[in-house]
Amino acid sequence: MSAIHELMDLETRILIVDDDAGIRKLMSAFLDKHGFRTDTAANPAEMRERLDAEAYDLIVLDVMMPGEDGLTALGRLLQRPSAPPVIMLSAVGTDIDRIVGLEVGADDYLAKPCNPRELLARIRSVLRRRGEGRQAGDAHHGRGPQDPGALRFAGWRIDIVTRMLMDPAGRPVILSDGEFRLLRALVEHPRRVLTRDQLLDFARGENAEHFDRAIDVQISRLRRKLAANAGGEDLIRTVRNEGYMFVPQVTRG
């Protein structure tokens, strides 16, 4: 393990949510061995109790659980301010399940049984993407409304440094890590057609599988969040057989 990974992992708290005690134990032992600090929960209710008492940097959440399933739990989780990123695990692992997981708001998705080292790599990738914005935000704390790191469009304001999106009424809009990266790619390249491959690289990272449908799902979610506070105006245009284009004019500050 590199020195950079070692330092990052020692400061990282992960919550593992799975109804299988054996899986919880194995995952926790593996991640602890690689320097993370882990806690476990047997169901979504225990997860919320943990979150009320502690702050976590990432959650590994099983989909198939008795009672309240992981997708329902994720939907409730994302209603919390500053919800941590989530990697979902599913024993089914079909394309449909992957689409649904991303549509609800997961930052990544793995089929069970998964290679522990692949899970470790995905965890580090999600944390690295989330950490880029957090560290930059700490370094630039206190910027005003004319922040040169902010971009404005159709009454909205997105701050690239603090990763905050404000609607035209000045209310914060919660985005998953993938949604933020996708919106940033669109806003930073307005009135230009971006292909699915280009958007996939921006939103999911260079090591992601080329899963075009995931981009369509993210676009659909972004459209709903933007349209809810923009009078129904479609800010993201589909360009048939090519990709997507961000329609409004974008200004800085």
ZIRALIN-V932258 format. One record per pair of residues at least 24 apart in sequence whose ideal C-beta (glycine too) atoms are under 10 Angstrom apart, sorted by sequence separation. I is the first residue (numbers start at 1). J is the second residue. D is the distance in Angstrom with one decimal. If there is no record, write none. Layout:
i:I j:J d:D
i:I j:J d:D
This chain:
i:10 j:34 d:9.9
i:11 j:35 d:9.2
i:12 j:36 d:5.3
i:13 j:37 d:4.8
i:14 j:38 d:4.9
i:15 j:39 d:5.3
i:16 j:40 d:4.7
i:17 j:41 d:4.7
i:18 j:42 d:7.4
i:19 j:43 d:6.1
i:43 j:67 d:6.5
i:44 j:68 d:4.6
i:59 j:83 d:8.6
i:89 j:113 d:9.1
i:90 j:114 d:9.8
i:136 j:160 d:8.1
i:137 j:161 d:5.4
i:138 j:162 d:9.2
i:160 j:184 d:6.3
i:178 j:202 d:9.8
i:179 j:203 d:7.9
i:181 j:205 d:8.3
i:219 j:243 d:9.7
i:9 j:34 d:6.0
i:10 j:35 d:5.1
i:11 j:36 d:9.3
i:12 j:37 d:6.8
i:13 j:38 d:7.5
i:14 j:39 d:7.7
i:15 j:40 d:7.3
i:16 j:41 d:7.3
i:17 j:42 d:7.8
i:18 j:43 d:9.0
i:19 j:44 d:9.8
i:43 j:68 d:6.9
i:44 j:69 d:8.2
i:48 j:73 d:8.2
i:59 j:84 d:5.6
i:61 j:86 d:5.4
i:63 j:88 d:5.7
i:64 j:89 d:8.9
i:89 j:114 d:6.6
i:136 j:161 d:4.8
i:137 j:162 d:4.1
i:145 j:170 d:9.7
i:158 j:183 d:6.6
i:178 j:203 d:5.2
i:219 j:244 d:6.0
i:9 j:35 d:3.7
i:10 j:36 d:7.9
i:11 j:37 d:8.3
i:12 j:38 d:9.2
i:13 j:39 d:7.3
i:14 j:40 d:9.5
i:15 j:41 d:6.3
i:16 j:42 d:10.0
i:17 j:43 d:7.3
i:44 j:70 d:7.5
i:47 j:73 d:6.5
i:51 j:77 d:7.7
i:58 j:84 d:5.5
i:59 j:85 d:7.5
i:60 j:86 d:7.8
i:61 j:87 d:7.2
i:62 j:88 d:7.6
i:63 j:89 d:6.6
i:64 j:90 d:6.4
i:71 j:97 d:9.0
i:78 j:104 d:7.7
i:133 j:159 d:9.3
i:135 j:161 d:9.8
i:136 j:162 d:7.9
i:137 j:163 d:6.7
i:158 j:184 d:7.0
i:177 j:203 d:8.8
i:178 j:204 d:6.4
i:8 j:35 d:8.5
i:9 j:36 d:5.1
i:10 j:37 d:7.8
i:17 j:44 d:6.8
i:43 j:70 d:9.9
i:55 j:82 d:8.8
i:56 j:83 d:9.8
i:57 j:84 d:5.9
i:58 j:85 d:5.3
i:59 j:86 d:4.8
i:60 j:87 d:5.2
i:61 j:88 d:5.4
i:62 j:89 d:5.1
i:63 j:90 d:4.0
i:64 j:91 d:5.6
i:74 j:101 d:7.7
i:77 j:104 d:9.6
i:78 j:105 d:4.7
i:87 j:114 d:9.8
i:133 j:160 d:7.9
i:134 j:161 d:9.9
i:136 j:163 d:8.5
i:137 j:164 d:8.4
i:156 j:183 d:9.5
i:160 j:187 d:8.6
i:176 j:203 d:10.0
i:177 j:204 d:9.5
i:178 j:205 d:9.5
i:6 j:34 d:8.8
i:7 j:35 d:8.8
i:8 j:36 d:9.4
i:9 j:37 d:8.7
i:44 j:72 d:7.4
i:45 j:73 d:8.9
i:48 j:76 d:7.7
i:52 j:80 d:9.7
i:56 j:84 d:5.1
i:57 j:85 d:7.9
i:58 j:86 d:7.4
i:59 j:87 d:7.4
i:60 j:88 d:8.1
i:61 j:89 d:7.0
i:62 j:90 d:7.5
i:63 j:91 d:7.7
i:64 j:92 d:7.2
i:77 j:105 d:8.2
i:78 j:106 d:9.4
i:133 j:161 d:7.2
i:134 j:162 d:8.7
i:160 j:188 d:8.0
i:215 j:243 d:8.7
i:216 j:244 d:9.1
i:5 j:34 d:8.2
i:6 j:35 d:5.8
i:17 j:46 d:7.6
i:31 j:60 d:8.5
i:44 j:73 d:3.5
i:47 j:76 d:9.6
i:48 j:77 d:7.9
i:51 j:80 d:7.2
i:55 j:84 d:8.1
i:56 j:85 d:9.7
i:58 j:87 d:6.8
i:59 j:88 d:9.2
i:60 j:89 d:6.5
i:61 j:90 d:9.7
i:62 j:91 d:8.3
i:63 j:92 d:7.4
i:71 j:100 d:6.4
i:75 j:104 d:5.6
i:133 j:162 d:7.1
i:134 j:163 d:7.6
i:158 j:187 d:5.9
i:215 j:244 d:8.1
i:5 j:35 d:7.8
i:17 j:47 d:4.7
i:43 j:73 d:8.4
i:44 j:74 d:8.9
i:47 j:77 d:7.6
i:63 j:93 d:9.5
i:71 j:101 d:6.9
i:74 j:104 d:5.1
i:75 j:105 d:7.3
i:89 j:119 d:8.0
i:133 j:163 d:3.9
i:153 j:183 d:9.9
i:158 j:188 d:9.6
i:178 j:208 d:9.6
i:15 j:46 d:9.5
i:16 j:47 d:9.4
i:17 j:48 d:9.9
i:70 j:101 d:8.3
i:73 j:104 d:9.7
i:74 j:105 d:6.0
i:132 j:163 d:8.9
i:133 j:164 d:9.3
i:156 j:187 d:8.8
i:212 j:243 d:9.9
i:15 j:47 d:6.5
i:28 j:60 d:9.7
i:41 j:73 d:9.9
i:44 j:76 d:7.5
i:48 j:80 d:8.9
i:51 j:83 d:8.6
i:71 j:103 d:9.2
i:72 j:104 d:8.7
i:74 j:106 d:6.3
i:87 j:119 d:7.4
i:151 j:183 d:9.8
i:182 j:214 d:9.9
i:1 j:34 d:6.6
i:17 j:50 d:8.6
i:27 j:60 d:6.7
i:44 j:77 d:8.2
i:51 j:84 d:8.2
i:64 j:97 d:9.6
i:71 j:104 d:5.3
i:130 j:163 d:8.4
i:151 j:184 d:8.4
i:153 j:186 d:9.4
i:182 j:215 d:7.4
i:186 j:219 d:8.8
i:1 j:35 d:7.3
i:63 j:97 d:6.9
i:70 j:104 d:9.1
i:71 j:105 d:9.5
i:153 j:187 d:6.3
i:15 j:50 d:5.7
i:71 j:106 d:8.7
i:87 j:122 d:5.8
i:152 j:187 d:9.3
i:183 j:218 d:9.0
i:15 j:51 d:7.4
i:24 j:60 d:9.6
i:70 j:106 d:9.0
i:87 j:123 d:6.5
i:151 j:187 d:5.2
i:178 j:214 d:8.2
i:182 j:218 d:4.9
i:183 j:219 d:9.8
i:186 j:222 d:8.0
i:13 j:50 d:10.0
i:23 j:60 d:9.9
i:63 j:100 d:8.8
i:151 j:188 d:7.3
i:153 j:190 d:7.3
i:178 j:215 d:9.5
i:181 j:218 d:9.0
i:182 j:219 d:7.2
i:24 j:62 d:9.2
i:63 j:101 d:7.0
i:85 j:123 d:9.2
i:87 j:125 d:9.5
i:15 j:54 d:8.0
i:23 j:62 d:7.7
i:87 j:126 d:6.3
i:151 j:190 d:9.0
i:178 j:217 d:9.5
i:179 j:218 d:6.0
i:182 j:221 d:9.0
i:183 j:222 d:5.8
i:61 j:101 d:9.3
i:86 j:126 d:8.6
i:178 j:218 d:5.8
i:179 j:219 d:9.6
i:182 j:222 d:6.5
i:13 j:54 d:7.0
i:15 j:56 d:4.6
i:63 j:104 d:10.0
i:85 j:126 d:4.9
i:13 j:55 d:7.0
i:14 j:56 d:6.5
i:15 j:57 d:9.0
i:16 j:58 d:9.8
i:17 j:59 d:6.3
i:18 j:60 d:7.8
i:20 j:62 d:7.7
i:84 j:126 d:9.6
i:85 j:127 d:7.4
i:176 j:218 d:8.5
i:179 j:221 d:6.2
i:180 j:222 d:9.7
i:183 j:225 d:9.0
i:13 j:56 d:4.9
i:14 j:57 d:6.6
i:15 j:58 d:7.6
i:16 j:59 d:7.9
i:17 j:60 d:6.8
i:18 j:61 d:8.1
i:19 j:62 d:6.8
i:63 j:106 d:9.3
i:84 j:127 d:9.7
i:178 j:221 d:9.1
i:179 j:222 d:5.9
i:183 j:226 d:8.5
i:12 j:56 d:8.9
i:13 j:57 d:5.4
i:14 j:58 d:5.1
i:15 j:59 d:4.8
i:16 j:60 d:4.8
i:17 j:61 d:4.8
i:18 j:62 d:4.2
i:20 j:64 d:9.7
i:85 j:129 d:8.2
i:133 j:177 d:8.5
i:178 j:222 d:9.9
i:193 j:237 d:8.8
i:195 j:239 d:9.3
i:199 j:243 d:6.9
i:12 j:57 d:4.8
i:13 j:58 d:8.0
i:14 j:59 d:7.3
i:15 j:60 d:7.3
i:16 j:61 d:8.4
i:17 j:62 d:6.1
i:18 j:63 d:9.9
i:19 j:64 d:8.2
i:20 j:65 d:9.0
i:61 j:106 d:7.8
i:85 j:130 d:5.4
i:132 j:177 d:9.9
i:176 j:221 d:8.3
i:190 j:235 d:9.8
i:193 j:238 d:10.0
i:194 j:239 d:9.1
i:198 j:243 d:7.2
i:199 j:244 d:6.8
i:11 j:57 d:8.1
i:12 j:58 d:7.1
i:14 j:60 d:6.5
i:15 j:61 d:8.5
i:16 j:62 d:8.6
i:18 j:64 d:9.4
i:19 j:65 d:4.6
i:63 j:109 d:8.9
i:84 j:130 d:8.3
i:130 j:176 d:10.0
i:175 j:221 d:8.9
i:179 j:225 d:7.7
i:191 j:237 d:9.5
i:193 j:239 d:4.9
i:196 j:242 d:9.1
i:197 j:243 d:8.5
i:198 j:244 d:9.5
i:18 j:65 d:7.4
i:19 j:66 d:6.3
i:59 j:106 d:9.7
i:130 j:177 d:5.4
i:133 j:180 d:7.5
i:175 j:222 d:8.1
i:195 j:242 d:6.6
i:196 j:243 d:5.7
i:17 j:65 d:7.9
i:19 j:67 d:8.7
i:59 j:107 d:9.5
i:60 j:108 d:9.8
i:63 j:111 d:10.0
i:64 j:112 d:8.5
i:129 j:177 d:5.6
i:133 j:181 d:9.3
i:187 j:235 d:9.5
i:194 j:242 d:8.8
i:195 j:243 d:4.2
i:196 j:244 d:8.0
i:8 j:57 d:9.6
i:58 j:107 d:8.3
i:63 j:112 d:8.7
i:129 j:178 d:8.7
i:132 j:181 d:9.7
i:186 j:235 d:8.5
i:193 j:242 d:5.1
i:194 j:243 d:5.1
i:195 j:244 d:8.5
i:58 j:108 d:9.8
i:60 j:110 d:8.8
i:62 j:112 d:7.7
i:127 j:177 d:9.7
i:130 j:180 d:9.3
i:175 j:225 d:7.4
i:186 j:236 d:6.5
i:193 j:243 d:5.2
i:194 j:244 d:5.9
i:19 j:70 d:9.7
i:126 j:177 d:6.6
i:129 j:180 d:9.0
i:133 j:184 d:9.5
i:174 j:225 d:8.6
i:192 j:243 d:9.6
i:193 j:244 d:7.2
i:194 j:245 d:7.2
i:18 j:70 d:9.0
i:126 j:178 d:9.3
i:129 j:181 d:6.8
i:173 j:225 d:5.9
i:183 j:235 d:9.7
i:192 j:244 d:9.9
i:193 j:245 d:4.9
i:194 j:246 d:8.2
i:17 j:70 d:7.3
i:173 j:226 d:8.4
i:183 j:236 d:9.0
i:192 j:245 d:6.4
i:193 j:246 d:9.7
i:182 j:236 d:9.5
i:191 j:245 d:6.5
i:192 j:246 d:7.8
i:173 j:228 d:8.7
i:190 j:245 d:8.1
i:191 j:246 d:6.9
i:17 j:73 d:7.4
i:173 j:229 d:7.4
i:189 j:245 d:8.7
i:190 j:246 d:4.7
i:191 j:247 d:7.0
i:17 j:74 d:9.9
i:165 j:222 d:10.0
i:189 j:246 d:6.9
i:190 j:247 d:7.7
i:191 j:248 d:8.5
i:167 j:225 d:8.7
i:171 j:229 d:7.6
i:186 j:244 d:7.0
i:188 j:246 d:8.8
i:190 j:248 d:6.9
i:191 j:249 d:7.8
i:60 j:119 d:7.3
i:167 j:226 d:8.5
i:185 j:244 d:9.6
i:186 j:245 d:8.1
i:187 j:246 d:6.1
i:190 j:249 d:6.8
i:191 j:250 d:8.5
i:17 j:77 d:9.8
i:165 j:225 d:8.4
i:169 j:229 d:6.8
i:186 j:246 d:3.9
i:190 j:250 d:4.4
i:165 j:226 d:9.2
i:167 j:228 d:8.3
i:168 j:229 d:6.1
i:185 j:246 d:8.7
i:186 j:247 d:9.5
i:187 j:248 d:9.0
i:189 j:250 d:9.1
i:190 j:251 d:9.8
i:27 j:89 d:9.1
i:60 j:122 d:9.3
i:167 j:229 d:4.0
i:168 j:230 d:6.9
i:182 j:244 d:9.3
i:188 j:250 d:7.8
i:60 j:123 d:7.5
i:166 j:229 d:9.8
i:167 j:230 d:7.9
i:168 j:231 d:9.0
i:183 j:246 d:8.6
i:187 j:250 d:5.6
i:58 j:122 d:9.8
i:186 j:250 d:9.3
i:58 j:123 d:6.1
i:23 j:89 d:8.6
i:57 j:123 d:9.3
i:58 j:124 d:9.8
i:58 j:126 d:6.3
i:15 j:84 d:7.9
i:17 j:86 d:9.3
i:57 j:126 d:9.4
i:58 j:127 d:6.1
i:105 j:174 d:8.8
i:107 j:176 d:5.8
i:108 j:177 d:8.9
i:14 j:84 d:9.0
i:57 j:127 d:6.3
i:105 j:175 d:8.9
i:106 j:176 d:7.4
i:107 j:177 d:4.7
i:108 j:178 d:8.2
i:156 j:226 d:7.4
i:13 j:84 d:9.0
i:15 j:86 d:9.7
i:17 j:88 d:9.9
i:18 j:89 d:7.4
i:20 j:91 d:9.9
i:105 j:176 d:4.6
i:106 j:177 d:9.7
i:107 j:178 d:5.8
i:17 j:89 d:9.3
i:58 j:130 d:8.0
i:104 j:176 d:9.2
i:105 j:177 d:9.5
i:106 j:178 d:8.2
i:107 j:179 d:9.4
i:154 j:226 d:8.3
i:14 j:87 d:9.4
i:16 j:89 d:9.4
i:57 j:130 d:7.8
i:105 j:178 d:8.4
i:153 j:226 d:9.5
i:156 j:229 d:8.0
i:57 j:131 d:8.7
i:102 j:176 d:8.7
i:105 j:179 d:7.7
i:107 j:181 d:9.8
i:129 j:203 d:9.6
i:155 j:229 d:8.5
i:156 j:230 d:7.4
i:129 j:204 d:9.0
i:154 j:229 d:9.8
i:155 j:230 d:7.2
i:102 j:178 d:7.0
i:129 j:205 d:6.6
i:154 j:230 d:5.9
i:155 j:231 d:9.5
i:57 j:134 d:9.5
i:102 j:179 d:9.7
i:128 j:205 d:8.5
i:153 j:230 d:9.7
i:154 j:231 d:9.3
i:155 j:233 d:9.9
i:125 j:204 d:9.1
i:126 j:205 d:8.9
i:154 j:233 d:6.8
i:156 j:235 d:8.4
i:125 j:205 d:5.8
i:125 j:206 d:9.6
i:154 j:235 d:6.1
i:34 j:116 d:9.1
i:125 j:207 d:6.5
i:153 j:235 d:7.2
i:33 j:116 d:9.6
i:34 j:117 d:9.3
i:122 j:205 d:9.9
i:125 j:208 d:8.4
i:36 j:120 d:8.8
i:31 j:116 d:8.3
i:122 j:207 d:9.0
i:30 j:116 d:4.7
i:34 j:120 d:6.1
i:121 j:207 d:7.8
i:122 j:208 d:9.7
i:27 j:114 d:9.6
i:29 j:116 d:9.7
i:30 j:117 d:8.8
i:33 j:120 d:9.9
i:36 j:123 d:7.8
i:31 j:119 d:8.2
i:36 j:124 d:9.8
i:23 j:112 d:8.1
i:27 j:116 d:7.4
i:30 j:119 d:8.0
i:31 j:120 d:7.2
i:34 j:123 d:9.2
i:23 j:113 d:8.8
i:26 j:116 d:7.8
i:30 j:120 d:7.5
i:34 j:124 d:9.4
i:86 j:176 d:8.1
i:36 j:127 d:9.7
i:81 j:172 d:8.1
i:83 j:174 d:7.1
i:85 j:176 d:7.4
i:86 j:177 d:9.3
i:20 j:112 d:9.5
i:27 j:119 d:7.4
i:31 j:123 d:7.6
i:82 j:174 d:8.4
i:85 j:177 d:5.2
i:156 j:248 d:8.5
i:158 j:250 d:9.2
i:160 j:252 d:9.8
i:81 j:174 d:7.4
i:83 j:176 d:8.5
i:84 j:177 d:9.9
i:85 j:178 d:9.0
i:153 j:246 d:7.6
i:154 j:247 d:8.6
i:155 j:248 d:9.2
i:18 j:112 d:9.2
i:80 j:174 d:8.6
i:153 j:247 d:8.9
i:154 j:248 d:4.4
i:156 j:250 d:9.7
i:79 j:174 d:7.9
i:153 j:248 d:4.4
i:154 j:249 d:8.2
i:78 j:174 d:6.5
i:108 j:204 d:8.2
i:152 j:248 d:9.3
i:153 j:249 d:6.8
i:154 j:250 d:9.1
i:157 j:253 d:9.6
i:78 j:175 d:9.6
i:107 j:204 d:9.2
i:108 j:205 d:9.4
i:152 j:249 d:9.1
i:153 j:250 d:4.8
i:78 j:176 d:7.2
i:152 j:250 d:7.0
i:153 j:251 d:7.6
i:151 j:250 d:5.4
i:152 j:251 d:5.0
i:108 j:208 d:8.5
i:151 j:251 d:7.2
i:152 j:252 d:7.5
i:150 j:251 d:9.4
i:151 j:252 d:6.0
i:152 j:253 d:7.3
i:74 j:176 d:9.8
i:102 j:204 d:9.3
i:109 j:211 d:9.5
i:150 j:252 d:7.0
i:151 j:253 d:8.5
i:149 j:252 d:8.3
i:150 j:253 d:6.4
i:148 j:252 d:5.9
i:149 j:253 d:8.9
i:109 j:214 d:8.7
i:147 j:252 d:8.9
i:148 j:253 d:5.7
i:146 j:252 d:9.3
i:147 j:253 d:6.9
i:146 j:253 d:4.8
i:145 j:253 d:8.6
i:14 j:123 d:7.0
i:102 j:211 d:8.8
i:144 j:253 d:9.8
i:9 j:120 d:9.1
i:12 j:123 d:8.3
i:98 j:209 d:9.4
i:102 j:213 d:8.8
i:103 j:214 d:9.0
i:12 j:124 d:9.1
i:99 j:211 d:8.7
i:102 j:214 d:5.2
i:14 j:127 d:9.1
i:98 j:211 d:7.1
i:101 j:214 d:9.5
i:102 j:215 d:9.4
i:103 j:216 d:9.7
i:104 j:217 d:9.6
i:105 j:218 d:9.9
i:9 j:123 d:8.9
i:99 j:213 d:5.7
i:102 j:216 d:9.9
i:103 j:217 d:4.7
i:5 j:120 d:9.3
i:9 j:124 d:7.8
i:12 j:127 d:6.3
i:98 j:213 d:8.2
i:99 j:214 d:6.9
i:102 j:217 d:5.1
i:103 j:218 d:8.3
i:8 j:124 d:7.4
i:95 j:211 d:7.8
i:98 j:214 d:7.1
i:101 j:217 d:9.4
i:102 j:218 d:6.7
i:105 j:221 d:7.6
i:96 j:213 d:9.5
i:99 j:216 d:8.6
i:100 j:217 d:8.6
i:103 j:220 d:7.3
i:104 j:221 d:8.9
i:9 j:127 d:8.7
i:95 j:213 d:6.9
i:99 j:217 d:5.5
i:103 j:221 d:6.3
i:1 j:120 d:9.5
i:5 j:124 d:6.5
i:8 j:127 d:6.8
i:12 j:131 d:9.3
i:95 j:214 d:9.4
i:98 j:217 d:9.2
i:102 j:221 d:8.5
i:4 j:124 d:9.8
i:8 j:128 d:7.9
i:11 j:131 d:9.9
i:5 j:127 d:9.9
i:1 j:124 d:9.9
i:5 j:128 d:9.6
i:8 j:131 d:7.4
i:4 j:128 d:9.6
